[in-house]
Amino acid sequence: MPLTVEAIYENGVLKPAQLLPLKEKEKVTVTVHFRSNWVAETAGLIPCTDADLIQWAALDPELEYPPPPEAP
């Protein structure tokens, strides 16, 4: 029966975030799914070396998506 739990990798050991219904020393198979990191996945998608342009595109409120709701 498959069981999915979150775990933290620390000092070479996977530590589950909750107790597992396992017997002591019971062997299991572990499949690791890495959490998506959208910054790393999209880095370099649009090639640009102009630091001022990058800062403008990142910080200009007119480019926010979704745009902020209009005031009544």
PQR file of N, CA, C, O and H, with PARSE charges and radii, in Angstrom:
ATOM      1  N   MET A   1       0.849  -1.175   0.000 -0.4000 1.5000
ATOM      2  CA  MET A   1       0.000   0.000   0.000 -0.0000 2.0000
ATOM      3  C   MET A   1       0.898   1.243   0.000  0.5500 1.7000
ATOM      4  O   MET A   1       1.697   1.418   0.920 -0.5500 1.4000
ATOM      5  N   PRO A   2       0.781   2.110  -1.018 -0.5600 1.5000
ATOM      6  CA  PRO A   2       1.615   3.313  -1.058  0.2800 2.0000
ATOM      7  C   PRO A   2       1.218   4.322   0.019  0.5500 1.7000
ATOM      8  O   PRO A   2       0.052   4.429   0.400 -0.5500 1.4000
ATOM      9  N   LEU A   3       2.196   5.038   0.483 -0.4000 1.5000
ATOM     10  CA  LEU A   3       1.985   6.082   1.483 -0.0000 2.0000
ATOM     11  C   LEU A   3       2.865   7.260   1.099  0.5500 1.7000
ATOM     12  O   LEU A   3       4.063   7.092   0.871 -0.5500 1.4000
ATOM     13  H   LEU A   3       3.142   4.951   0.173  0.4000 1.0000
ATOM     14  N   THR A   4       2.283   8.449   1.026 -0.4000 1.5000
ATOM     15  CA  THR A   4       3.048   9.646   0.683 -0.0000 2.0000
ATOM     16  C   THR A   4       3.158  10.531   1.916  0.5500 1.7000
ATOM     17  O   THR A   4       2.150  10.885   2.528 -0.5500 1.4000
ATOM     18  H   THR A   4       1.310   8.586   1.211  0.4000 1.0000
ATOM     19  N   VAL A   5       4.384  10.886   2.277 -0.4000 1.5000
ATOM     20  CA  VAL A   5       4.617  11.778   3.414 -0.0000 2.0000
ATOM     21  C   VAL A   5       5.717  12.760   3.038  0.5500 1.7000
ATOM     22  O   VAL A   5       6.559  12.470   2.189 -0.5500 1.4000
ATOM     23  H   VAL A   5       5.203  10.598   1.780  0.4000 1.0000
ATOM     24  N   GLU A   6       5.704  13.912   3.671 -0.4000 1.5000
ATOM     25  CA  GLU A   6       6.795  14.863   3.500 -0.0000 2.0000
ATOM     26  C   GLU A   6       7.928  14.469   4.436  0.5500 1.7000
ATOM     27  O   GLU A   6       7.706  13.916   5.514 -0.5500 1.4000
ATOM     28  H   GLU A   6       5.020  14.148   4.361  0.4000 1.0000
ATOM     29  N   ALA A   7       9.140  14.765   4.000 -0.4000 1.5000
ATOM     30  CA  ALA A   7      10.306  14.458   4.825 -0.0000 2.0000
ATOM     31  C   ALA A   7      11.349  15.546   4.620  0.5500 1.7000
ATOM     32  O   ALA A   7      11.336  16.264   3.621 -0.5500 1.4000
ATOM     33  H   ALA A   7       9.321  15.214   3.125  0.4000 1.0000
ATOM     34  N   ILE A   8      12.244  15.650   5.580 -0.4000 1.5000
ATOM     35  CA  ILE A   8      13.349  16.608   5.509 -0.0000 2.0000
ATOM     36  C   ILE A   8      14.644  15.803   5.479  0.5500 1.7000
ATOM     37  O   ILE A   8      14.837  14.884   6.275 -0.5500 1.4000
ATOM     38  H   ILE A   8      12.254  15.066   6.392  0.4000 1.0000
ATOM     39  N   TYR A   9      15.523  16.161   4.553 -0.4000 1.5000
ATOM     40  CA  TYR A   9      16.828  15.506   4.458 -0.0000 2.0000
ATOM     41  C   TYR A   9      17.800  16.299   5.316  0.5500 1.7000
ATOM     42  O   TYR A   9      18.023  17.485   5.076 -0.5500 1.4000
ATOM     43  H   TYR A   9      15.366  16.908   3.907  0.4000 1.0000
ATOM     44  N   GLU A  10      18.378  15.640   6.319 -0.4000 1.5000
ATOM     45  CA  GLU A  10      19.244  16.337   7.266 -0.0000 2.0000
ATOM     46  C   GLU A  10      20.359  15.405   7.717  0.5500 1.7000
ATOM     47  O   GLU A  10      20.098  14.300   8.193 -0.5500 1.4000
ATOM     48  H   GLU A  10      18.196  14.676   6.513  0.4000 1.0000
ATOM     49  N   ASN A  11      21.596  15.851   7.567 -0.4000 1.5000
ATOM     50  CA  ASN A  11      22.760  15.063   7.986 -0.0000 2.0000
ATOM     51  C   ASN A  11      22.756  13.651   7.392  0.5500 1.7000
ATOM     52  O   ASN A  11      23.082  12.680   8.075 -0.5500 1.4000
ATOM     53  H   ASN A  11      21.808  16.749   7.180  0.4000 1.0000
ATOM     54  N   GLY A  12      22.383  13.552   6.112 -0.4000 1.5000
ATOM     55  CA  GLY A  12      22.418  12.266   5.431 -0.0000 2.0000
ATOM     56  C   GLY A  12      21.250  11.345   5.712  0.5500 1.7000
ATOM     57  O   GLY A  12      21.269  10.183   5.307 -0.5500 1.4000
ATOM     58  H   GLY A  12      22.118  14.341   5.557  0.4000 1.0000
ATOM     59  N   VAL A  13      20.220  11.849   6.406 -0.4000 1.5000
ATOM     60  CA  VAL A  13      19.084  11.007   6.780 -0.0000 2.0000
ATOM     61  C   VAL A  13      17.784  11.691   6.381  0.5500 1.7000
ATOM     62  O   VAL A  13      17.613  12.889   6.609 -0.5500 1.4000
ATOM     63  H   VAL A  13      20.204  12.794   6.735  0.4000 1.0000
ATOM     64  N   LEU A  14      16.854  10.922   5.778 -0.4000 1.5000
ATOM     65  CA  LEU A  14      15.508  11.438   5.511 -0.0000 2.0000
ATOM     66  C   LEU A  14      14.681  11.304   6.781  0.5500 1.7000
ATOM     67  O   LEU A  14      14.558  10.212   7.334 -0.5500 1.4000
ATOM     68  H   LEU A  14      16.992   9.949   5.593  0.4000 1.0000
ATOM     69  N   LYS A  15      14.116  12.412   7.242 -0.4000 1.5000
ATOM     70  CA  LYS A  15      13.313  12.389   8.463 -0.0000 2.0000
ATOM     71  C   LYS A  15      11.870  12.716   8.102  0.5500 1.7000
ATOM     72  O   LYS A  15      11.580  13.849   7.718 -0.5500 1.4000
ATOM     73  H   LYS A  15      14.216  13.300   6.792  0.4000 1.0000
ATOM     74  N   PRO A  16      10.945  11.740   8.217 -0.5600 1.5000
ATOM     75  CA  PRO A  16       9.545  11.989   7.896  0.2800 2.0000
ATOM     76  C   PRO A  16       8.939  13.022   8.838  0.5500 1.7000
ATOM     77  O   PRO A  16       9.313  13.114  10.007 -0.5500 1.4000
ATOM     78  N   ALA A  17       7.991  13.800   8.303 -0.4000 1.5000
ATOM     79  CA  ALA A  17       7.340  14.840   9.097 -0.0000 2.0000
ATOM     80  C   ALA A  17       6.283  14.252  10.032  0.5500 1.7000
ATOM     81  O   ALA A  17       5.746  14.962  10.883 -0.5500 1.4000
ATOM     82  H   ALA A  17       7.688  13.725   7.353  0.4000 1.0000
ATOM     83  N   GLN A  18       5.986  12.972   9.881 -0.4000 1.5000
ATOM     84  CA  GLN A  18       4.984  12.335  10.742 -0.0000 2.0000
ATOM     85  C   GLN A  18       5.423  10.902  11.040  0.5500 1.7000
ATOM     86  O   GLN A  18       6.306  10.356  10.378 -0.5500 1.4000
ATOM     87  H   GLN A  18       6.422  12.396   9.191  0.4000 1.0000
ATOM     88  N   LEU A  19       4.793  10.310  12.040 -0.4000 1.5000
ATOM     89  CA  LEU A  19       5.085   8.912  12.361 -0.0000 2.0000
ATOM     90  C   LEU A  19       4.605   8.025  11.224  0.5500 1.7000
ATOM     91  O   LEU A  19       3.581   8.302  10.600 -0.5500 1.4000
ATOM     92  H   LEU A  19       4.075  10.753  12.578  0.4000 1.0000
ATOM     93  N   LEU A  20       5.344   6.963  10.959 -0.4000 1.5000
ATOM     94  CA  LEU A  20       4.987   6.039   9.893 -0.0000 2.0000
ATOM     95  C   LEU A  20       4.516   4.712  10.483  0.5500 1.7000
ATOM     96  O   LEU A  20       5.030   4.274  11.512 -0.5500 1.4000
ATOM     97  H   LEU A  20       6.175   6.737  11.466  0.4000 1.0000
ATOM     98  N   PRO A  21       3.544   4.071   9.840 -0.5600 1.5000
ATOM     99  CA  PRO A  21       3.040   2.786  10.349  0.2800 2.0000
ATOM    100  C   PRO A  21       3.960   1.635   9.940  0.5500 1.7000
ATOM    101  O   PRO A  21       3.564   0.757   9.173 -0.5500 1.4000
ATOM    102  N   LEU A  22       5.176   1.647  10.453 -0.4000 1.5000
ATOM    103  CA  LEU A  22       6.177   0.646  10.096 -0.0000 2.0000
ATOM    104  C   LEU A  22       6.690  -0.051  11.349  0.5500 1.7000
ATOM    105  O   LEU A  22       6.699   0.508  12.446 -0.5500 1.4000
ATOM    106  H   LEU A  22       5.497   2.360  11.077  0.4000 1.0000
ATOM    107  N   LYS A  23       7.118  -1.297  11.142 -0.4000 1.5000
ATOM    108  CA  LYS A  23       7.770  -2.020  12.235 -0.0000 2.0000
ATOM    109  C   LYS A  23       9.233  -1.597  12.272  0.5500 1.7000
ATOM    110  O   LYS A  23       9.794  -1.193  11.254 -0.5500 1.4000
ATOM    111  H   LYS A  23       7.111  -1.751  10.251  0.4000 1.0000
ATOM    112  N   GLU A  24       9.836  -1.691  13.424 -0.4000 1.5000
ATOM    113  CA  GLU A  24      11.253  -1.371  13.579 -0.0000 2.0000
ATOM    114  C   GLU A  24      12.081  -2.220  12.619  0.5500 1.7000
ATOM    115  O   GLU A  24      11.878  -3.430  12.523 -0.5500 1.4000
ATOM    116  H   GLU A  24       9.380  -2.019  14.251  0.4000 1.0000
ATOM    117  N   LYS A  25      13.012  -1.589  11.911 -0.4000 1.5000
ATOM    118  CA  LYS A  25      13.925  -2.232  10.957 -0.0000 2.0000
ATOM    119  C   LYS A  25      13.230  -2.746   9.689  0.5500 1.7000
ATOM    120  O   LYS A  25      13.837  -3.487   8.916 -0.5500 1.4000
ATOM    121  H   LYS A  25      13.177  -0.606  11.989  0.4000 1.0000
ATOM    122  N   GLU A  26      11.972  -2.366   9.467 -0.4000 1.5000
ATOM    123  CA  GLU A  26      11.264  -2.783   8.256 -0.0000 2.0000
ATOM    124  C   GLU A  26      11.865  -2.062   7.051  0.5500 1.7000
ATOM    125  O   GLU A  26      12.107  -0.856   7.100 -0.5500 1.4000
ATOM    126  H   GLU A  26      11.478  -1.764  10.095  0.4000 1.0000
ATOM    127  N   LYS A  27      12.102  -2.799   5.977 -0.4000 1.5000
ATOM    128  CA  LYS A  27      12.667  -2.209   4.766 -0.0000 2.0000
ATOM    129  C   LYS A  27      11.544  -1.672   3.884  0.5500 1.7000
ATOM    130  O   LYS A  27      10.485  -2.287   3.760 -0.5500 1.4000
ATOM    131  H   LYS A  27      11.905  -3.779   5.937  0.4000 1.0000
ATOM    132  N   VAL A  28      11.795  -0.516   3.277 -0.4000 1.5000
ATOM    133  CA  VAL A  28      10.833   0.106   2.372 -0.0000 2.0000
ATOM    134  C   VAL A  28      11.575   0.601   1.137  0.5500 1.7000
ATOM    135  O   VAL A  28      12.803   0.689   1.138 -0.5500 1.4000
ATOM    136  H   VAL A  28      12.655  -0.017   3.378  0.4000 1.0000
ATOM    137  N   THR A  29      10.837   0.918   0.097 -0.4000 1.5000
ATOM    138  CA  THR A  29      11.394   1.534  -1.096 -0.0000 2.0000
ATOM    139  C   THR A  29      10.999   3.002  -1.074  0.5500 1.7000
ATOM    140  O   THR A  29       9.835   3.331  -0.849 -0.5500 1.4000
ATOM    141  H   THR A  29       9.839   0.846   0.097  0.4000 1.0000
ATOM    142  N   VAL A  30      11.952   3.876  -1.306 -0.4000 1.5000
ATOM    143  CA  VAL A  30      11.699   5.319  -1.249 -0.0000 2.0000
ATOM    144  C   VAL A  30      11.861   5.916  -2.644  0.5500 1.7000
ATOM    145  O   VAL A  30      12.860   5.673  -3.320 -0.5500 1.4000
ATOM    146  H   VAL A  30      12.898   3.609  -1.489  0.4000 1.0000
ATOM    147  N   THR A  31      10.865   6.700  -3.069 -0.4000 1.5000
ATOM    148  CA  THR A  31      10.952   7.468  -4.308 -0.0000 2.0000
ATOM    149  C   THR A  31      10.942   8.934  -3.922  0.5500 1.7000
ATOM    150  O   THR A  31      10.034   9.383  -3.223 -0.5500 1.4000
ATOM    151  H   THR A  31      10.053   6.897  -2.519  0.4000 1.0000
ATOM    152  N   VAL A  32      11.932   9.681  -4.365 -0.4000 1.5000
ATOM    153  CA  VAL A  32      12.051  11.094  -3.987 -0.0000 2.0000
ATOM    154  C   VAL A  32      11.544  11.968  -5.126  0.5500 1.7000
ATOM    155  O   VAL A  32      12.000  11.845  -6.263 -0.5500 1.4000
ATOM    156  H   VAL A  32      12.669   9.316  -4.934  0.4000 1.0000
ATOM    157  N   HIS A  33      10.597  12.854  -4.817 -0.4000 1.5000
ATOM    158  CA  HIS A  33      10.100  13.858  -5.759 -0.0000 2.0000
ATOM    159  C   HIS A  33      10.572  15.214  -5.246  0.5500 1.7000
ATOM    160  O   HIS A  33      10.209  15.630  -4.146 -0.5500 1.4000
ATOM    161  H   HIS A  33      10.226  12.954  -3.894  0.4000 1.0000
ATOM    162  N   PHE A  34      11.384  15.899  -6.049 -0.4000 1.5000
ATOM    163  CA  PHE A  34      11.894  17.198  -5.636 -0.0000 2.0000
ATOM    164  C   PHE A  34      10.820  18.254  -5.824  0.5500 1.7000
ATOM    165  O   PHE A  34      10.069  18.220  -6.800 -0.5500 1.4000
ATOM    166  H   PHE A  34      11.679  15.560  -6.943  0.4000 1.0000
ATOM    167  N   ARG A  35      10.747  19.181  -4.898 -0.4000 1.5000
ATOM    168  CA  ARG A  35       9.810  20.289  -5.039 -0.0000 2.0000
ATOM    169  C   ARG A  35      10.269  21.195  -6.159  0.5500 1.7000
ATOM    170  O   ARG A  35      11.465  21.407  -6.361 -0.5500 1.4000
ATOM    171  H   ARG A  35      11.357  19.209  -4.106  0.4000 1.0000
ATOM    172  N   SER A  36       9.312  21.718  -6.876 -0.4000 1.5000
ATOM    173  CA  SER A  36       9.613  22.596  -8.006 -0.0000 2.0000
ATOM    174  C   SER A  36      10.161  23.929  -7.506  0.5500 1.7000
ATOM    175  O   SER A  36       9.659  24.489  -6.531 -0.5500 1.4000
ATOM    176  H   SER A  36       8.341  21.546  -6.712  0.4000 1.0000
ATOM    177  N   ASN A  37      11.180  24.424  -8.171 -0.4000 1.5000
ATOM    178  CA  ASN A  37      11.753  25.729  -7.866 -0.0000 2.0000
ATOM    179  C   ASN A  37      11.621  26.568  -9.126  0.5500 1.7000
ATOM    180  O   ASN A  37      12.468  26.490 -10.016 -0.5500 1.4000
ATOM    181  H   ASN A  37      11.588  23.968  -8.963  0.4000 1.0000
ATOM    182  N   TRP A  38      10.560  27.374  -9.209 -0.4000 1.5000
ATOM    183  CA  TRP A  38      10.270  28.096 -10.449 -0.0000 2.0000
ATOM    184  C   TRP A  38      11.366  29.087 -10.807  0.5500 1.7000
ATOM    185  O   TRP A  38      11.556  29.384 -11.986 -0.5500 1.4000
ATOM    186  H   TRP A  38       9.872  27.437  -8.487  0.4000 1.0000
ATOM    187  N   VAL A  39      12.083  29.599  -9.836 -0.4000 1.5000
ATOM    188  CA  VAL A  39      13.167  30.537 -10.150 -0.0000 2.0000
ATOM    189  C   VAL A  39      14.268  29.810 -10.917  0.5500 1.7000
ATOM    190  O   VAL A  39      14.732  30.292 -11.950 -0.5500 1.4000
ATOM    191  H   VAL A  39      11.928  29.357  -8.878  0.4000 1.0000
ATOM    192  N   ALA A  40      14.683  28.659 -10.412 -0.4000 1.5000
ATOM    193  CA  ALA A  40      15.737  27.900 -11.089 -0.0000 2.0000
ATOM    194  C   ALA A  40      15.268  27.376 -12.445  0.5500 1.7000
ATOM    195  O   ALA A  40      16.044  27.336 -13.400 -0.5500 1.4000
ATOM    196  H   ALA A  40      14.306  28.267  -9.573  0.4000 1.0000
ATOM    197  N   GLU A  41      14.001  26.976 -12.527 -0.4000 1.5000
ATOM    198  CA  GLU A  41      13.484  26.419 -13.776 -0.0000 2.0000
ATOM    199  C   GLU A  41      13.353  27.467 -14.877  0.5500 1.7000
ATOM    200  O   GLU A  41      13.458  27.139 -16.059 -0.5500 1.4000
ATOM    201  H   GLU A  41      13.371  27.008 -11.751  0.4000 1.0000
ATOM    202  N   THR A  42      13.124  28.727 -14.501 -0.4000 1.5000
ATOM    203  CA  THR A  42      12.913  29.765 -15.516 -0.0000 2.0000
ATOM    204  C   THR A  42      14.124  30.664 -15.712  0.5500 1.7000
ATOM    205  O   THR A  42      14.108  31.523 -16.593 -0.5500 1.4000
ATOM    206  H   THR A  42      13.039  28.994 -13.541  0.4000 1.0000
ATOM    207  N   ALA A  43      15.170  30.490 -14.917 -0.4000 1.5000
ATOM    208  CA  ALA A  43      16.366  31.324 -15.059 -0.0000 2.0000
ATOM    209  C   ALA A  43      16.940  31.168 -16.458  0.5500 1.7000
ATOM    210  O   ALA A  43      17.155  30.052 -16.930 -0.5500 1.4000
ATOM    211  H   ALA A  43      15.183  29.791 -14.202  0.4000 1.0000
ATOM    212  N   GLY A  44      17.185  32.287 -17.112 -0.4000 1.5000
ATOM    213  CA  GLY A  44      17.776  32.272 -18.439 -0.0000 2.0000
ATOM    214  C   GLY A  44      16.788  32.008 -19.552  0.5500 1.7000
ATOM    215  O   GLY A  44      17.183  31.904 -20.713 -0.5500 1.4000
ATOM    216  H   GLY A  44      17.010  33.194 -16.728  0.4000 1.0000
ATOM    217  N   LEU A  45      15.504  31.897 -19.224 -0.4000 1.5000
ATOM    218  CA  LEU A  45      14.488  31.644 -20.241 -0.0000 2.0000
ATOM    219  C   LEU A  45      14.448  32.782 -21.257  0.5500 1.7000
ATOM    220  O   LEU A  45      14.331  32.548 -22.460 -0.5500 1.4000
ATOM    221  H   LEU A  45      15.183  31.982 -18.281  0.4000 1.0000
ATOM    222  N   ILE A  46      14.546  34.005 -20.767 -0.4000 1.5000
ATOM    223  CA  ILE A  46      14.615  35.176 -21.640 -0.0000 2.0000
ATOM    224  C   ILE A  46      16.014  35.747 -21.478  0.5500 1.7000
ATOM    225  O   ILE A  46      16.319  36.352 -20.450 -0.5500 1.4000
ATOM    226  H   ILE A  46      14.641  34.196 -19.789  0.4000 1.0000
ATOM    227  N   PRO A  47      16.869  35.566 -22.476 -0.5600 1.5000
ATOM    228  CA  PRO A  47      18.249  36.033 -22.337  0.2800 2.0000
ATOM    229  C   PRO A  47      18.317  37.560 -22.274  0.5500 1.7000
ATOM    230  O   PRO A  47      17.816  38.249 -23.163 -0.5500 1.4000
ATOM    231  N   CYS A  48      18.932  38.071 -21.230 -0.4000 1.5000
ATOM    232  CA  CYS A  48      19.087  39.515 -21.074 -0.0000 2.0000
ATOM    233  C   CYS A  48      20.275  39.758 -20.152  0.5500 1.7000
ATOM    234  O   CYS A  48      20.397  39.125 -19.103 -0.5500 1.4000
ATOM    235  H   CYS A  48      19.339  37.511 -20.508  0.4000 1.0000
ATOM    236  N   THR A  49      21.143  40.671 -20.545 -0.4000 1.5000
ATOM    237  CA  THR A  49      22.305  40.981 -19.714 -0.0000 2.0000
ATOM    238  C   THR A  49      22.279  42.415 -19.205  0.5500 1.7000
ATOM    239  O   THR A  49      23.220  42.860 -18.548 -0.5500 1.4000
ATOM    240  H   THR A  49      21.045  41.185 -21.397  0.4000 1.0000
ATOM    241  N   ASP A  50      21.200  43.145 -19.506 -0.4000 1.5000
ATOM    242  CA  ASP A  50      21.076  44.539 -19.079 -0.0000 2.0000
ATOM    243  C   ASP A  50      20.477  44.574 -17.672  0.5500 1.7000
ATOM    244  O   ASP A  50      19.275  44.364 -17.508 -0.5500 1.4000
ATOM    245  H   ASP A  50      20.435  42.784 -20.040  0.4000 1.0000
ATOM    246  N   ALA A  51      21.297  44.835 -16.664 -0.4000 1.5000
ATOM    247  CA  ALA A  51      20.855  44.800 -15.266 -0.0000 2.0000
ATOM    248  C   ALA A  51      19.731  45.795 -14.996  0.5500 1.7000
ATOM    249  O   ALA A  51      18.809  45.486 -14.240 -0.5500 1.4000
ATOM    250  H   ALA A  51      22.273  45.006 -16.797  0.4000 1.0000
ATOM    251  N   ASP A  52      19.789  46.982 -15.597 -0.4000 1.5000
ATOM    252  CA  ASP A  52      18.736  47.979 -15.382 -0.0000 2.0000
ATOM    253  C   ASP A  52      17.402  47.493 -15.945  0.5500 1.7000
ATOM    254  O   ASP A  52      16.360  47.684 -15.317 -0.5500 1.4000
ATOM    255  H   ASP A  52      20.538  47.233 -16.211  0.4000 1.0000
ATOM    256  N   LEU A  53      17.424  46.878 -17.106 -0.4000 1.5000
ATOM    257  CA  LEU A  53      16.204  46.359 -17.718 -0.0000 2.0000
ATOM    258  C   LEU A  53      15.625  45.218 -16.886  0.5500 1.7000
ATOM    259  O   LEU A  53      14.409  45.127 -16.714 -0.5500 1.4000
ATOM    260  H   LEU A  53      18.270  46.723 -17.616  0.4000 1.0000
ATOM    261  N   ILE A  54      16.481  44.360 -16.378 -0.4000 1.5000
ATOM    262  CA  ILE A  54      16.024  43.251 -15.537 -0.0000 2.0000
ATOM    263  C   ILE A  54      15.372  43.790 -14.267  0.5500 1.7000
ATOM    264  O   ILE A  54      14.312  43.311 -13.863 -0.5500 1.4000
ATOM    265  H   ILE A  54      17.469  44.434 -16.518  0.4000 1.0000
ATOM    266  N   GLN A  55      15.995  44.780 -13.638 -0.4000 1.5000
ATOM    267  CA  GLN A  55      15.436  45.356 -12.415 -0.0000 2.0000
ATOM    268  C   GLN A  55      14.099  46.020 -12.702  0.5500 1.7000
ATOM    269  O   GLN A  55      13.158  45.870 -11.923 -0.5500 1.4000
ATOM    270  H   GLN A  55      16.856  45.170 -13.966  0.4000 1.0000
ATOM    271  N   TRP A  56      14.001  46.754 -13.813 -0.4000 1.5000
ATOM    272  CA  TRP A  56      12.744  47.407 -14.171 -0.0000 2.0000
ATOM    273  C   TRP A  56      11.642  46.362 -14.370  0.5500 1.7000
ATOM    274  O   TRP A  56      10.537  46.519 -13.852 -0.5500 1.4000
ATOM    275  H   TRP A  56      14.766  46.876 -14.445  0.4000 1.0000
ATOM    276  N   ALA A  57      11.943  45.302 -15.118 -0.4000 1.5000
ATOM    277  CA  ALA A  57      10.937  44.280 -15.399 -0.0000 2.0000
ATOM    278  C   ALA A  57      10.499  43.559 -14.124  0.5500 1.7000
ATOM    279  O   ALA A  57       9.344  43.151 -14.005 -0.5500 1.4000
ATOM    280  H   ALA A  57      12.841  45.174 -15.538  0.4000 1.0000
ATOM    281  N   ALA A  58      11.410  43.406 -13.181 -0.4000 1.5000
ATOM    282  CA  ALA A  58      11.089  42.695 -11.944 -0.0000 2.0000
ATOM    283  C   ALA A  58      10.302  43.549 -10.963  0.5500 1.7000
ATOM    284  O   ALA A  58       9.504  43.021 -10.189 -0.5500 1.4000
ATOM    285  H   ALA A  58      12.349  43.738 -13.278  0.4000 1.0000
ATOM    286  N   LEU A  59      10.515  44.865 -10.982 -0.4000 1.5000
ATOM    287  CA  LEU A  59       9.957  45.717  -9.935 -0.0000 2.0000
ATOM    288  C   LEU A  59       8.870  46.685 -10.377  0.5500 1.7000
ATOM    289  O   LEU A  59       8.183  47.240  -9.519 -0.5500 1.4000
ATOM    290  H   LEU A  59      11.164  45.294 -11.611  0.4000 1.0000
ATOM    291  N   ASP A  60       8.679  46.914 -11.669 -0.4000 1.5000
ATOM    292  CA  ASP A  60       7.690  47.892 -12.135 -0.0000 2.0000
ATOM    293  C   ASP A  60       6.275  47.397 -11.822  0.5500 1.7000
ATOM    294  O   ASP A  60       5.876  46.335 -12.301 -0.5500 1.4000
ATOM    295  H   ASP A  60       9.236  46.462 -12.366  0.4000 1.0000
ATOM    296  N   PRO A  61       5.504  48.163 -11.015 -0.5600 1.5000
ATOM    297  CA  PRO A  61       4.163  47.721 -10.628  0.2800 2.0000
ATOM    298  C   PRO A  61       3.217  47.566 -11.819  0.5500 1.7000
ATOM    299  O   PRO A  61       2.254  46.803 -11.740 -0.5500 1.4000
ATOM    300  N   GLU A  62       3.471  48.270 -12.914 -0.4000 1.5000
ATOM    301  CA  GLU A  62       2.600  48.143 -14.085 -0.0000 2.0000
ATOM    302  C   GLU A  62       2.738  46.769 -14.740  0.5500 1.7000
ATOM    303  O   GLU A  62       1.885  46.375 -15.535 -0.5500 1.4000
ATOM    304  H   GLU A  62       4.253  48.889 -12.979  0.4000 1.0000
ATOM    305  N   LEU A  63       3.793  46.047 -14.417 -0.4000 1.5000
ATOM    306  CA  LEU A  63       4.010  44.734 -15.017 -0.0000 2.0000
ATOM    307  C   LEU A  63       3.565  43.590 -14.106  0.5500 1.7000
ATOM    308  O   LEU A  63       3.809  42.425 -14.420 -0.5500 1.4000
ATOM    309  H   LEU A  63       4.486  46.368 -13.771  0.4000 1.0000
ATOM    310  N   GLU A  64       2.917  43.906 -12.985 -0.4000 1.5000
ATOM    311  CA  GLU A  64       2.479  42.862 -12.058 -0.0000 2.0000
ATOM    312  C   GLU A  64       1.451  41.959 -12.728  0.5500 1.7000
ATOM    313  O   GLU A  64       0.598  42.426 -13.483 -0.5500 1.4000
ATOM    314  H   GLU A  64       2.719  44.853 -12.731  0.4000 1.0000
ATOM    315  N   TYR A  65       1.539  40.664 -12.444 -0.4000 1.5000
ATOM    316  CA  TYR A  65       0.557  39.723 -12.952 -0.0000 2.0000
ATOM    317  C   TYR A  65       0.128  38.813 -11.821  0.5500 1.7000
ATOM    318  O   TYR A  65       0.987  38.230 -11.159 -0.5500 1.4000
ATOM    319  H   TYR A  65       2.231  40.285 -11.830  0.4000 1.0000
ATOM    320  N   PRO A  66      -1.139  38.669 -11.575 -0.5600 1.5000
ATOM    321  CA  PRO A  66      -2.199  39.431 -12.216  0.2800 2.0000
ATOM    322  C   PRO A  66      -2.159  40.871 -11.745  0.5500 1.7000
ATOM    323  O   PRO A  66      -1.646  41.162 -10.665 -0.5500 1.4000
ATOM    324  N   PRO A  67      -2.704  41.782 -12.560 -0.5600 1.5000
ATOM    325  CA  PRO A  67      -2.679  43.186 -12.157  0.2800 2.0000
ATOM    326  C   PRO A  67      -3.509  43.394 -10.893  0.5500 1.7000
ATOM    327  O   PRO A  67      -4.478  42.671 -10.660 -0.5500 1.4000
ATOM    328  N   PRO A  68      -3.132  44.377 -10.079 -0.5600 1.5000
ATOM    329  CA  PRO A  68      -3.910  44.639  -8.870  0.2800 2.0000
ATOM    330  C   PRO A  68      -5.326  45.064  -9.246  0.5500 1.7000
ATOM    331  O   PRO A  68      -5.527  45.677 -10.295 -0.5500 1.4000
ATOM    332  N   PRO A  69      -6.315  44.745  -8.401 -0.5600 1.5000
ATOM    333  CA  PRO A  69      -7.694  45.138  -8.715  0.2800 2.0000
ATOM    334  C   PRO A  69      -7.818  46.655  -8.778  0.5500 1.7000
ATOM    335  O   PRO A  69      -7.160  47.385  -8.036 -0.5500 1.4000
ATOM    336  N   GLU A  70      -8.677  47.106  -9.678 -0.4000 1.5000
ATOM    337  CA  GLU A  70      -8.884  48.552  -9.813 -0.0000 2.0000
ATOM    338  C   GLU A  70      -9.693  49.067  -8.635  0.5500 1.7000
ATOM    339  O   GLU A  70     -10.571  48.380  -8.113 -0.5500 1.4000
ATOM    340  H   GLU A  70      -9.211  46.513 -10.281  0.4000 1.0000
ATOM    341  N   ALA A  71      -9.382  50.285  -8.230 -0.4000 1.5000
ATOM    342  CA  ALA A  71     -10.104  50.905  -7.116 -0.0000 2.0000
ATOM    343  C   ALA A  71     -11.532  51.225  -7.556  0.5500 1.7000
ATOM    344  O   ALA A  71     -11.757  51.587  -8.711 -0.5500 1.4000
ATOM    345  H   ALA A  71      -8.669  50.843  -8.654  0.4000 1.0000
ATOM    346  N   PRO A  72     -12.505  51.095  -6.637 -0.5600 1.5000
ATOM    347  CA  PRO A  72     -13.914  51.395  -6.990  0.2800 2.0000
ATOM    348  C   PRO A  72     -14.150  52.861  -7.241  0.5500 1.7000
ATOM    349  O   PRO A  72     -15.274  53.263  -7.545 -0.5500 1.4000
TER
END
